[in-house]
């Protein structure tokens, strides 16, 4: 997760997103100036146009407080430049939280193997009583699946002791023999 956040918060991302936002802001200023000049050209009152500009700016700034809070909230999962760009141009926080959720789910699904290894549960051992009812053939197959050399193991007790001595991890899939669990009846 830290690697992706470092990339999302990198200087090139700030430059790209900042450039796009500056372009959008420049286009807004160009249209403001052209509109003001066009208003003067058709004889509109300059004081009335300034009041319209002031009220429009006020009604643009107030909703941006919520958008700023959205940028702050999303910066933890998407970095700062990306939400800054998307919320500055689009401004739809409910859509952006869906994007953040999808990105977070994808990131957690692509966790590198070394990070998964750090989260691996503690090793455990099988209990001899749980294996006592198994046949020698099933015990040999289980031992072989666990990587145990069964050539020197001549008795059922020796097989059980060797299997129980091996570390296993809870939740780890095993291709061992069927232990007799029945399928649910629907």
Backbone bond lengths (Angstrom), bond angles and torsions (degrees), N, CA, C in turn:
res aa  C-N    CA-C-N  psi(-1)  N-CA   C-N-CA  omega(-1)  CA-C   N-CA-C  phi
1 X - - - 1.448 - - 1.520 110.21 -
2 X 1.324 118.56 -38.78 1.460 121.42 -178.79 1.513 111.35 -65.66
3 X 1.348 117.43 -35.14 1.453 120.97 -179.61 1.528 110.66 -64.41
4 X 1.315 117.73 -44.73 1.465 120.80 -179.61 1.524 110.41 -68.00
5 X 1.332 118.25 -37.88 1.466 120.25 177.62 1.523 111.21 -66.70
6 X 1.326 116.82 -35.50 1.469 119.37 176.83 1.524 110.61 -63.44
7 X 1.331 116.82 -39.11 1.465 120.18 177.90 1.524 110.98 -69.81
8 X 1.325 116.87 -40.44 1.466 120.12 -179.53 1.527 112.32 -68.84
9 X 1.328 117.59 -26.62 1.462 121.64 179.51 1.523 112.35 -100.56
10 X 1.313 118.45 16.89 1.462 121.67 -177.02 1.533 111.17 -75.62
11 X 1.316 115.04 162.02 1.468 121.19 -179.88 1.529 112.48 -59.82
12 X 1.349 119.87 -41.18 1.475 118.17 177.61 1.535 112.88 -60.95
13 X 1.334 117.25 -37.17 1.470 119.26 178.00 1.524 110.58 -64.91
14 X 1.345 116.77 -41.99 1.466 119.99 176.75 1.528 109.97 -61.89
15 X 1.337 117.59 -41.85 1.463 120.69 -178.80 1.530 111.08 -65.27
16 X 1.328 117.50 -44.73 1.465 121.02 -179.49 1.522 110.47 -64.35
17 X 1.319 116.31 -51.92 1.470 120.15 -178.13 1.518 111.35 -65.58
18 X 1.336 116.97 -41.60 1.465 120.64 178.28 1.515 111.65 -62.75
19 X 1.337 117.32 -39.24 1.463 121.17 177.77 1.520 112.09 -63.04
20 X 1.332 116.07 -43.11 1.472 119.49 179.37 1.522 110.46 -65.55
21 X 1.331 116.73 -43.12 1.471 119.88 179.95 1.527 110.43 -65.51
22 X 1.327 117.39 -39.40 1.477 120.48 177.47 1.528 110.51 -63.32
23 X 1.340 116.48 -39.26 1.465 120.00 177.96 1.527 111.07 -62.90
24 X 1.332 116.84 -46.26 1.468 120.68 179.16 1.534 110.14 -62.28
25 X 1.338 117.82 -41.78 1.457 120.93 178.67 1.535 110.54 -64.49
26 X 1.339 117.36 -40.42 1.465 120.56 179.12 1.523 110.99 -64.20
27 X 1.339 117.38 -39.85 1.464 120.78 177.90 1.530 109.51 -62.91
28 X 1.330 116.95 -39.90 1.468 120.37 178.13 1.525 111.15 -62.09
29 X 1.328 117.28 -43.38 1.468 121.33 179.65 1.526 110.00 -65.53
30 X 1.331 117.24 -41.25 1.473 120.60 178.87 1.526 110.00 -60.31
31 X 1.327 117.07 -45.59 1.467 119.46 179.81 1.524 111.64 -67.89
32 X 1.333 117.89 -34.49 1.463 120.69 176.78 1.530 110.09 -61.76
33 X 1.322 116.83 -48.25 1.467 120.95 -179.08 1.519 110.45 -64.13
34 X 1.324 117.30 -44.32 1.476 119.87 179.83 1.533 111.34 -63.96
35 X 1.328 115.68 -40.34 1.471 118.92 179.17 1.519 111.04 -65.32
36 X 1.312 117.40 -41.41 1.466 121.60 179.84 1.524 109.68 -62.98
37 X 1.329 116.77 -45.14 1.469 120.84 179.15 1.528 111.17 -64.60
38 X 1.332 115.91 -40.51 1.479 119.06 178.74 1.531 109.93 -65.22
39 X 1.344 116.71 -37.52 1.467 119.91 176.85 1.505 112.02 -63.15
40 X 1.325 117.50 -43.00 1.469 121.07 177.01 1.520 110.75 -63.80
41 X 1.357 115.45 -38.39 1.473 119.52 -177.66 1.523 111.73 -65.43
42 X 1.318 118.31 -31.58 1.471 119.42 -179.79 1.533 112.30 -93.42
43 X 1.359 116.25 4.02 1.453 120.24 172.46 1.524 115.45 91.42
44 X 1.332 119.33 22.16 1.470 121.06 176.92 1.521 109.74 -73.15
45 X 1.311 115.12 152.48 1.464 121.69 179.20 1.531 109.42 -71.59
46 X 1.379 118.69 123.45 1.465 121.07 -179.40 1.534 113.38 -59.88
47 X 1.334 117.89 -35.84 1.471 120.67 -179.79 1.531 110.18 -65.67
48 X 1.317 116.32 -40.08 1.466 120.54 179.26 1.530 110.65 -66.99
49 X 1.340 117.19 -39.48 1.475 120.24 178.28 1.523 110.62 -65.69
50 X 1.345 118.28 -38.33 1.465 121.27 178.55 1.528 110.72 -65.18
51 X 1.341 117.48 -38.72 1.472 120.29 176.40 1.532 110.56 -64.46
52 X 1.341 116.47 -39.57 1.466 120.31 178.17 1.537 110.49 -64.71
53 X 1.333 116.34 -39.72 1.467 120.46 178.39 1.526 110.03 -65.75
54 X 1.351 116.11 -43.00 1.468 120.48 -179.50 1.524 111.21 -63.79
55 X 1.329 117.00 -46.48 1.465 118.83 -179.50 1.527 111.36 -67.21
56 X 1.327 117.83 -36.36 1.470 120.77 177.20 1.522 111.00 -65.23
57 X 1.334 116.10 -41.22 1.468 119.63 178.31 1.518 110.75 -64.89
58 X 1.332 116.65 -40.27 1.472 120.41 178.60 1.521 110.85 -62.23
59 X 1.326 116.80 -45.80 1.460 120.36 -179.12 1.528 112.19 -74.11
60 X 1.317 117.61 -9.72 1.465 121.28 173.32 1.527 111.23 -90.83
61 X 1.319 116.65 -35.26 1.465 121.11 -177.13 1.523 111.66 -74.87
62 X 1.317 118.08 -42.22 1.469 120.37 -176.43 1.545 112.66 -59.49
63 X 1.325 120.33 -47.18 1.468 118.42 177.62 1.524 113.17 -66.61
64 X 1.321 116.30 -22.02 1.467 118.41 -178.92 1.524 112.16 -69.92
65 X 1.333 118.45 -16.42 1.468 120.76 175.05 1.522 109.47 -63.59
66 X 1.326 117.05 -44.22 1.463 120.97 176.22 1.515 111.74 -64.09
67 X 1.322 116.24 -37.67 1.467 119.99 178.52 1.525 110.07 -66.81
68 X 1.338 117.71 -39.22 1.460 121.10 176.49 1.531 110.88 -60.50
69 X 1.336 116.08 -43.31 1.471 119.35 176.95 1.532 110.60 -62.48
70 X 1.327 117.15 -36.46 1.463 121.09 176.38 1.518 111.91 -64.27
71 X 1.329 117.17 -41.04 1.471 120.65 177.09 1.521 109.80 -61.09
72 X 1.324 116.40 -43.81 1.473 120.34 179.58 1.525 110.26 -63.21
73 X 1.326 117.26 -43.15 1.466 120.60 -178.54 1.523 111.85 -67.10
74 X 1.320 117.44 -39.59 1.466 120.78 -177.05 1.519 113.03 -81.46
75 X 1.323 118.11 -16.31 1.467 119.78 -176.00 1.526 112.18 -64.87
76 X 1.325 117.71 -22.55 1.459 119.54 178.59 1.514 113.24 -70.11
77 X 1.334 117.87 -29.56 1.454 119.74 -178.19 1.525 113.54 -108.35
78 X 1.334 118.02 -25.08 1.467 120.61 -178.51 1.528 113.57 -116.49
79 X 1.318 117.93 7.34 1.463 120.10 -174.36 1.522 108.53 77.33
80 X 1.313 117.78 176.90 1.461 121.18 -177.89 1.530 113.73 -89.10
81 X 1.336 120.52 -43.79 1.472 119.13 -174.02 1.526 114.50 -62.54
82 X 1.318 117.75 -41.47 1.460 120.75 -175.13 1.534 112.32 -64.57
83 X 1.349 119.77 -52.02 1.471 118.14 176.01 1.531 112.21 -63.52
84 X 1.324 116.80 -34.38 1.464 121.06 177.91 1.528 109.34 -59.02
85 X 1.320 117.43 -46.97 1.460 121.43 179.51 1.520 111.02 -64.96
86 X 1.317 116.51 -53.50 1.468 120.12 -174.17 1.520 111.66 -64.17
87 X 1.315 117.52 -42.34 1.468 118.97 -179.13 1.521 111.88 -75.34
88 X 1.318 118.19 -26.09 1.466 120.53 176.71 1.518 110.83 -70.74
89 X 1.315 116.89 -38.56 1.458 120.92 -175.96 1.524 110.88 -89.16
90 X 1.330 117.08 -46.41 1.466 121.07 -176.03 1.521 110.57 -91.62
91 X 1.316 116.97 -51.09 1.453 121.66 176.49 1.515 115.67 75.63
92 X 1.329 118.59 21.01 1.459 121.72 -179.20 1.533 108.78 -108.65
93 X 1.315 115.34 94.48 1.463 120.82 -174.79 1.519 112.64 -62.75
94 X 1.325 118.51 -36.76 1.463 119.98 -178.47 1.522 111.63 -64.61
95 X 1.328 119.02 -31.61 1.456 120.85 175.29 1.526 110.91 -72.98
96 X 1.304 115.92 -38.38 1.462 120.19 -176.65 1.518 112.18 -69.28
97 X 1.324 118.13 -33.04 1.465 118.67 177.01 1.525 110.63 -67.43
98 X 1.335 117.58 -31.78 1.468 120.18 174.71 1.524 110.35 -66.08
99 X 1.326 117.16 -40.37 1.466 120.99 177.58 1.531 109.81 -63.18
100 X 1.322 116.49 -42.67 1.465 120.61 179.85 1.525 110.58 -63.42
101 X 1.328 117.07 -40.82 1.463 120.74 178.65 1.522 110.51 -63.28
102 X 1.331 117.20 -45.34 1.468 120.59 179.39 1.520 110.89 -63.26
103 X 1.325 117.14 -40.83 1.465 120.62 179.09 1.525 111.00 -65.38
104 X 1.324 116.49 -41.31 1.457 120.03 179.96 1.525 110.86 -65.72
105 X 1.326 117.71 -42.13 1.459 120.25 178.39 1.512 110.99 -63.22
106 X 1.334 116.98 -42.20 1.459 120.19 179.27 1.523 110.87 -64.76
107 X 1.310 117.25 -41.75 1.469 120.92 179.76 1.513 110.86 -62.12
108 X 1.320 117.56 -43.05 1.459 119.70 -178.21 1.515 111.49 -72.21
109 X 1.341 118.46 -22.39 1.460 120.49 176.04 1.515 111.58 -77.92
110 X 1.321 118.04 -23.98 1.454 122.17 -177.53 1.519 112.45 -102.44
111 X 1.313 117.42 31.19 1.453 121.22 -178.04 1.518 109.35 -65.82
112 X 1.335 118.63 129.14 1.461 120.54 179.47 1.530 112.21 -59.85
113 X 1.322 115.72 156.01 1.463 121.74 -175.84 1.521 112.22 -60.47
114 X 1.341 118.35 -36.39 1.467 119.33 -178.90 1.524 111.51 -67.16
115 X 1.353 117.50 -30.32 1.461 119.56 176.09 1.523 110.09 -72.39
116 X 1.344 117.14 -38.11 1.462 120.31 176.73 1.512 111.23 -64.21
117 X 1.334 117.09 -36.39 1.458 120.55 -179.51 1.518 110.65 -64.36
118 X 1.310 116.86 -35.06 1.459 119.87 179.66 1.528 111.31 -67.71
119 X 1.336 116.95 -26.02 1.454 120.88 -178.51 1.527 112.43 -95.21
120 X 1.327 118.06 4.74 1.455 121.79 -177.39 1.525 109.76 -64.92
121 X 1.340 117.39 137.20 1.460 119.28 179.95 1.528 111.42 -67.57
122 X 1.311 115.39 163.25 1.459 121.44 -179.50 1.534 110.15 -63.45
123 X 1.323 115.11 149.90 1.461 120.84 179.66 1.521 109.92 -69.69
124 X 1.324 114.77 150.44 1.464 121.31 178.56 1.525 108.19 -134.13
125 X 1.304 116.44 175.20 1.467 122.08 177.36 1.517 108.50 -129.14
126 X 1.336 115.62 146.08 1.454 120.11 175.25 1.524 109.45 -71.20
127 X 1.314 115.21 154.09 1.462 121.73 -177.31 1.536 109.02 -97.94
128 X 1.356 117.87 131.41 1.474 120.54 -177.80 1.529 113.36 -55.84
129 X 1.325 118.01 -36.22 1.464 120.60 -178.80 1.529 111.95 -62.41
130 X 1.339 116.33 -30.86 1.464 119.75 179.97 1.522 111.91 -72.95
131 X 1.312 117.35 -21.59 1.462 121.80 -177.47 1.528 113.20 -99.57
132 X 1.310 117.93 -8.67 1.467 122.08 -172.58 1.522 112.88 -61.49
133 X 1.317 118.86 -32.39 1.462 121.50 -177.13 1.526 113.46 -84.78
134 X 1.322 117.61 -4.12 1.465 120.65 -178.69 1.527 110.46 -79.16
135 X 1.322 115.80 152.03 1.463 120.35 177.33 1.521 109.17 -77.53
136 X 1.335 115.90 162.07 1.466 121.52 178.79 1.525 109.86 -61.60
137 X 1.332 117.34 -39.16 1.471 120.88 179.74 1.535 110.52 -61.88
138 X 1.330 116.84 -44.34 1.468 119.77 178.75 1.524 111.86 -67.41
139 X 1.332 116.58 -37.08 1.468 119.76 177.17 1.523 110.81 -65.15
140 X 1.342 117.14 -40.62 1.474 120.21 178.01 1.524 110.78 -64.02
141 X 1.333 116.72 -41.20 1.463 119.53 178.72 1.520 110.25 -64.71
142 X 1.334 117.58 -43.92 1.465 121.22 178.84 1.520 110.17 -61.21
143 X 1.331 117.21 -44.98 1.463 121.31 179.82 1.527 110.50 -61.96
144 X 1.326 116.71 -42.84 1.470 120.05 179.51 1.529 109.98 -64.35
145 X 1.349 117.57 -41.10 1.468 121.06 178.01 1.523 111.61 -63.51
146 X 1.316 117.01 -28.14 1.469 121.20 179.13 1.521 112.05 -86.46
147 X 1.338 116.93 -2.18 1.464 121.19 178.70 1.520 113.89 86.22
148 X 1.311 117.31 19.35 1.467 121.92 -179.63 1.525 108.69 -91.58
149 X 1.331 116.47 132.46 1.466 121.15 175.99 1.529 108.21 -77.14
150 X 1.320 117.31 116.75 1.467 121.73 -174.16 1.523 113.78 -96.03
151 X 1.329 118.85 1.98 1.475 120.87 -176.59 1.519 112.34 -62.32
152 X 1.308 116.84 -39.35 1.468 119.98 -176.53 1.531 112.39 -85.60
153 X 1.317 117.38 -8.81 1.458 121.60 -176.97 1.527 109.13 -91.22
154 X 1.325 116.50 105.18 1.463 121.01 -172.94 1.525 113.73 -95.48
155 X 1.337 118.77 -26.01 1.460 120.71 -175.71 1.522 110.78 -113.34
156 X 1.321 114.07 163.31 1.459 120.66 178.22 1.527 110.10 -62.95
157 X 1.341 116.84 -41.19 1.461 120.40 179.12 1.524 111.80 -62.61
158 X 1.341 117.29 -38.95 1.468 120.97 178.58 1.527 110.37 -64.34
159 X 1.347 116.45 -40.23 1.463 120.09 177.32 1.541 110.69 -62.52
160 X 1.338 115.78 -46.46 1.465 120.09 -179.36 1.522 110.76 -61.66
161 X 1.337 117.73 -42.81 1.471 120.68 179.77 1.533 110.93 -63.78
162 X 1.318 116.73 -40.67 1.476 120.19 -179.76 1.530 110.62 -66.40
163 X 1.333 115.75 -41.32 1.471 119.54 179.50 1.528 110.24 -65.81
164 X 1.327 116.50 -43.41 1.471 120.26 -178.54 1.526 112.14 -69.82
165 X 1.324 117.95 -22.01 1.465 120.86 178.75 1.529 111.78 -76.33
166 X 1.328 117.20 -21.76 1.464 121.33 -179.20 1.530 110.74 -76.39
167 X 1.331 116.14 141.79 1.458 120.61 176.22 1.524 109.34 -79.19
168 X 1.305 115.67 137.62 1.459 122.27 173.91 1.523 107.65 -127.13
169 X 1.320 115.32 157.92 1.455 120.20 -179.66 1.521 108.99 -115.79
170 X 1.326 117.96 126.83 1.465 120.28 -179.61 1.521 111.23 -55.74
171 X 1.313 115.58 136.76 1.453 120.66 179.51 1.508 113.85 84.66
172 X 1.315 118.27 -6.02 1.452 121.17 -179.31 1.527 108.63 -75.36
173 X 1.335 118.61 128.24 1.460 119.73 -178.51 1.522 111.44 -68.31
174 X 1.311 115.26 142.84 1.464 121.10 178.61 1.509 109.17 -130.95
175 X 1.305 117.47 139.83 1.454 121.76 176.52 1.519 109.95 -96.07
176 X 1.294 116.62 38.44 1.461 121.24 -177.44 1.516 112.16 -75.59
177 X 1.319 115.99 -175.64 1.468 119.99 -178.62 1.522 111.01 -70.69
178 X 1.329 114.62 159.58 1.460 120.77 176.95 1.519 108.13 -68.81
179 X 1.327 116.79 123.75 1.459 120.74 -177.69 1.526 112.28 -91.74
180 X 1.332 117.18 13.62 1.437 120.86 171.78 1.512 114.62 92.22
181 X 1.318 119.95 10.89 1.446 120.62 178.77 1.520 108.74 -73.43
182 X 1.294 116.16 132.13 1.456 121.12 -179.01 1.520 109.60 -86.74
183 X 1.329 115.67 150.36 1.445 121.31 174.90 1.529 108.53 -71.40
184 X 1.335 117.72 147.77 1.466 119.00 179.61 1.536 110.95 -64.96
185 X 1.314 115.00 145.06 1.458 121.08 178.41 1.515 107.52 -91.78
186 X 1.320 115.28 126.63 1.464 120.01 -177.87 1.510 110.16 -104.70
